[in-house]
Amino acid sequence: MTAVSVATRHCKKAMKLGISLFRRGFNSSKCKTMTKMAVARIKLLRNKREAVVKQMRHDIAVLLRSGQDATARIRFTPLGRMLYKAPSDGKWGEHELDYLLFIVRDVNVNPNPDEVADVKYVNRDELKELLRKADAGEGALKLSPWFRLVVDNFLLKWWDNVEKGTLQEAADMKTIHKLI
């Protein structure tokens, strides 16, 4: 879709809705402004996508250089995007747009120890027990805010899709789920 077609669509939509922008009739300068805004938005989205691709290529290159060929060739299934906000220690917090990528495979995970304390493969019942323990404050178990949001809003539904072999049907990359 080109920037001009997006802007044209926005102009027509604005005219149909009777937005104050066009109350006194069609104004080409306002339509030109809307076109510029649409082009800027498209460029922003393209730049974000290019940054994600660049980071993924870098991560794959690091895996290949370190001899982890099997891990580097793993295919992720992009399932969605979520915007979330979480306070942290009063000084720092998170406000991010995250891409939700899914993989169904037994892989070696080497998390950053500054960000991840432990990794564990669990089945559905074990996950529910972990969530219960985290909610009850048992065993100093802490879950990241975004993980809890993914579990509560998506993961169990996706799990059903995995078991049915229909994971691709769960994908919704057009919607940004606002979990703020």
N, C-alpha and C positions, 0 to 999 in steps of 0.2 A: 504494500500500500504506500503510495507516495505521499509526501507532505501536503501537496496541493489537494489530493483527494480527501485527506483527513481534514484539512482546513475547510474545504467545501462542505463536507459532511457536517462539521461543527457549525458553519454558517447557516446551513439549511435547518439544522436542529434548533439553533437559537431563534431563527425566524418562526419556526412552527410553534415553539413554546412561548413566543411573545415576550422574550426576555427584554428587559429595559434597553438593552443594547440597540434594539431595532424598533422601538416603539414609534418612532417618527419616520419610519420607512427605512429602506436599504441605504446603508452608508458604506461606500467602498473603502474609505480609510479605516473604518473599524474592522471590516472584513480583512483588510491587509494586515492589521494588527493581529487579528486572530490567526491568520496564516503564519505570521512570524512566530507566534507563541506555539503553534502546532509543530513547526519545524524545530524550534528549540527543544520541545519535549521529545521529539523523535531522536534528535541528536543525543540528548541526555540518556535515553533508554539504550541507544546503540552503544554509547560509551560505557554504560554499566555492564552490558553484555560482553563487550570486548575485554573489560577488566576481569570479569569472571573467567572467561576463556583463557586469558593470559595467565591467570593464577593457576588454573587447572593444568595448563601445559607445563608450567614451572614445576608443579607438584609431581607430574608424571615424569618429567626429566630427572628430578631428584630420585625418584623410585628406580628408574632405569639405571642411573649412575651407581646406585647402591646395590645393584644386583637383584632387585625385587621385581623381576620381569612379570611374574604372574599377577602381582598386585597392580602393576601399572596397566595391565590389559583388562582390568575389570570394567564392566559397563554398568553405569548407574542409570536408574530410571528416574528422570525428573518428574516429581509428582505435584509440586506446587510451590507457592511463595507465601511467606507470612511476614507481616510487619508487627514487631512487638517492642515493648518498652519494659524494662525492669530496673528498679533502683538497686544499688549495690551497697556501698558502705557510707552513703551520705555525700561522699566526694565524687565518686564515679558511678556510672550506671550504664545501661545499654539501651540503645534505641536503634534497631537494625531492621533491614529488609533481608531476610534469609531465604535462600533457595533450598527447598526440601528435596534431597536426592535420596533414592532408596536403592538398596542392593540386597539381593538374596543370594548369599554365598558365604562360606566359611573363609574368612581372611585373617591374616595377621595384622593386628592393629598396633601401631606405635604412636600413641597420643603424646602431645606435649605435656610433660609432667607439671608445668606451671598452670595448665588449664584443666587437666583431667587427672583425678586421683586414682580411679579404678575403672576397668572395663570388664564386663561380664556378659556372656551369652546367656540368655534366659528364654524360657518358653512363656506362653501367655499367663499361666498361673503364677509362675515365679515373678513375672513383672508386676502382677497385681499385688503380690505379697511385698515386693520392694516398695511399691507406692504406698501401701498401708503402713509399712515401717517408717517411711520418710514422713508421712503425715503425722504419725504418732511420736516422732522424734526418737525412735529407738536406734540404738547403736551408732549415733552420730552420723547417720546416713543423710547426705544432702544431695539433692538433684538440682540441676541448673534450671532456671525459670523457663527457658525456651524448650528444654526437653519435656518438662511437665505440660506445657502448652501443646506440644506435638502429640504427646500421649493422649491428653484429654480431648483433643479436637480431631485427630487424624489416625494415629497409629493402629488402634484396634480395628477400625474400618479397613485400613490397608492390609492388616493381617488377614482379614477375611478374604480380600482379593487375592492375596498370595496363595492361600489355601485352595481357592477356586481356580487359580491359574489365570486370573483376569486383572493383574496388577496394572496394566497399561490403561484399563478403563477408569482407574481411579485418578489418572493424571488430570490436572487442571492448572495449566501454566498461564492462563489468561487472567485469573482472579488473583488479587493480592488480599489474602485473608488478614484483616486488621484485628490483631489480638492484643490490643493496648489496654 
